[in-house]
Amino acid sequence: MSETKVKEKDSKERLKKVNSILVSQPKPTDAKSPYLELAQKYKIKIDFRPFIQVESVDVKEFKKQKIDILTHTAVIFTSRNAVDNFFRICAESKLEVSPDMKYFCISEQTANYLTKYIVIRKRKIFVGQKTAKDLEDVLKKHKTEKFLYPCSDIRKDDIPSYLEKNGFTYTEAVIYKTVASNLSDLASVNYDMIAFFSPSGVNSLFVNFPDFKQKNTRIAAFGPTTAQAVRDAGLILDIEAPLPDAPSMTGAIEVYVKKVNNLK
């Protein structure tokens, strides 16, 4: 039997009813979360558990990077973690950031979060729509700035690659780390499906359970890098989101659940 036919056979055998899903993210605070709606609509148990967590880089370790924050004229923020840890480093280093510092935020949500630390109406804030690609359109209008890009030790390449390729002056500052959460209490718990959102989440699974056997557990992955991490780990990828007709993880899961649970 050819390898293709074997995969097709295995794929069909995996089309079993889904009764439980583990989402490798924190539980939503919104009562109208699409995950909760999905659980109610199809009577599925959906649990939430972050597979990764953030650890701050202490000032002593940060200083080893020999970065002078105050020589920069602009900061790029892609997450709340970046905002929190940037201002933490400044406070612990007794640095007073200039009121002329410009802030470039990947989304309105991130920009609004800055109010925790600064009075926005007195500062220069530039905001992207939602993605790194959107932020590029904003950045290209400010090529003369000296940018600081605070980030995790594990981060996407999109923004640094754009800055490098287009000749921007920038410094990358690792101010927090992404590490595997302790999932030992899940050792004897089985789910019909696990949903992943980053390569770090996939790595965390094997950090916690080196001998993990997938068996009939379906794997869902959001984004191409996460999907590749699933394949590289030797796992079968059952759901790859986003789909053309389902741009969200919940949408892609619903398409699959309708199929295997014989629901219309």
N, C-alpha and C positions, 0 to 999 in steps of 0.2 A: 504494500500500500504506500502511495506517495506521501511525502511529508505534508503536502497541502491537504490531502484527503484525511490524514490523521488529525490535523488541526481542526478541520471542519467537523469531524466526528466528535472530537473532544468539546468543541464549542457547543454543539447541539446537546450533548449530554449535560452541559453546565446550565442549560436553560431550566432551572428549577425555581419554584416559588420563593419569593423573598419575604421573610417575616420580620427580620431584624437587620438594622444598619448601624454601623459605628462611624460617626463623622469625626474625623481627626482635627476638630476645631473646637473652640470654646462654645458653650451653649448660648444660643442667641438670647438677647434680652428683650427683643421685640416679640410681643405676643402674636403678631401676625407674620412671623417668620415663615418663609415658604417651606422650610423643613417641617415645622409643626403642622402646617396645612397638609403637607404630603403624608405625614403620619396619621392624621385624622382621616383624610380622604380614603386611604387604602388600608387603614387599620394595621399599620406597621409600627413596630417598636424602633424608635430612633434615639440612640444615645450619643452624647457629645463628649469628647475627651481630647484636649490638645496633646498632640504627639511631640510637640517641640515647645521650648520655653526660652525666654530671654534672660541672659545674665549680663549685668553691667560690667564694663571694663573699668577697673579702678584707676584713679588718677596716676598712680605710680606707673602702672602698665601703659597708660595712654602717653605719658611723657617720654616713654621709650621710642615712640614714633617720631619724636622731635618735630612736632607740628605747632606752629605759632598761629593760633586761631585769629588773633587780632590783626594779622597782616592780610587777612582775606576781606573782601568787600561784599561777598554774597554767600549764602548758605542754601543748599538744595536739600529739601526734606521730602522723603518718600513714605514716611510712616510716623505714627505717634511715638513709637519707640525711639526713632531718631530724634524727634523733638525733645522728649523727656531726657534722653541721655546727653544730648548736646548742652542743654541748659544746666544739667547736673554737673557735667565736667567743668563748665564755666564757673559755676558757683563754688565747687570744691577747689578750683584753681585760683579762686578770687579774681576772676577776670570780669571786667565790665565791658560788655559788648557795646560798640558804638551805636548810637541811635540812627546812624546813617547806613547801618548794615541792611542789605537787601535780602529778602527771603523768597525763595522759589519753591512752591509747594505743588505736589503732584495732583492734589485735588482740593476742592473747597472744604471738605471735611478736615483735612490736615491743616489747612490755613486757619480755619476756625479754632482748631485746637491750640494754636499759638497764643490765644487770649489768656491761656493759663499762665503765660510767662511775660507777655508784652502787651502794650496798648496798641492794637492793630492800626487804629486811625492815625497814629503818629509815626507809623513805619511804612516802608515800601515793600508791599507784598505782591508777588506775581503768582498766578494760579493756573495750573493746567486743568483740563476737563476731568480726567480720571486716570489715564495711562501715561507711561513714560514717553510714548510717541507724542502725545498731546503736549507734554511739557517741553519737548524739543522745539516746538513752534514758538514757545515763549522764550526759551534760552537763546535762540539764534539772534534775537533782537538785542542781546546784551553781551556780545562777545568780548567786550573790553574788561569785564569784571574778573576778579580773581576769586574763583569759586572754591568753597569747602563742601565736600560731599560726605557727611557723617553717615555711617552705615554699619551693618553687621559684618562679622567675619565671613558669613555666607550670604552672598547677595547676587542679584541678577546683573548681567553684564551690560544691559541696554544703555543706561545713562553714562557709565564710564566710557563705554565704547564710542558713544556719540560725541562726548567731549573730546576724547583722544583723536578721533577721526577728523573732527572739524577744527582742531587747533586751539581749543580753549585752554586757558590757564586754570588748573584745578588741582586740588589735593584731596585724596581719599583718606578719611579718618575712621578707623575701626573703633567705635565707642561702645559697642555691645556685641554679645555673642549669642548665636543660636545653638542651643544644645538639646539633646534628647530628654524628654520627660521620663519620669519613672512610671512605667506601666505594669509593674510586677503584679499588681492586684488583678490584672486582666488575664493572667496566665491560664486560668481554667474557664474563661468565658469565651463562648464562640458566637460569631455573628455571620449571617448569610452574606453580608457585604461590608467592606471597609472603603470609605471614601478618603482619598488623599488629595492634597492641594499643593504640595511642594516636594522636591527631592529629599529635603531634610526630614519630612514626615515619613517617607519610605525608609530612609536610613534609620530613623528612630525605632521602627518596627523590629529591625534586625539587631539593633543595639540591645533592645530589651529581650528579644526572643531570637537568638542566633539560629536556632533549629526550627524556626517557623515553617510549617508545611501548609500550603494554601488549601489543598484538598478541594472542597466545594465552595469555599469562600470566594465570592465575586469581588473583583477589585475595580473601583472607579477612580479615575485620575482626571484632575483639571489642569489643562495646559499641556503643551508639547514636552516641556522639560520634565514635568512630573510623570507623564506617560512613558517617556524614555527611561526614567529612573526605575519605574515598575518593571519594564522589560529587561533592563540591565540587571535587576535583582533576580531574574529568572522566574518572575511571576507572570501569570496569564492576565492580560488586561481585558476586562469584559466591557467596560464603559469608558470611553474617552470623550471628555467634554472639553470645550463646547461642541455641540452638533449644529449643523446648519439650521435646523428647526428647533433647537433647544440651546440657547446661548449660556445658560446657567447650569451648575452642577445638579440642582434639584430638577431642572427640566430634563436633563439627560437621564437622570435616575428614573424619573417618571415614565419616560419612553420605554425604558427597560422593564420596569415593574408592570406596566400595562401588558407587555408582551408575555412575560413569564408567569404572571398571576392570572392570566386569562381575563383581564379586565378591559373594558372599552371606555 
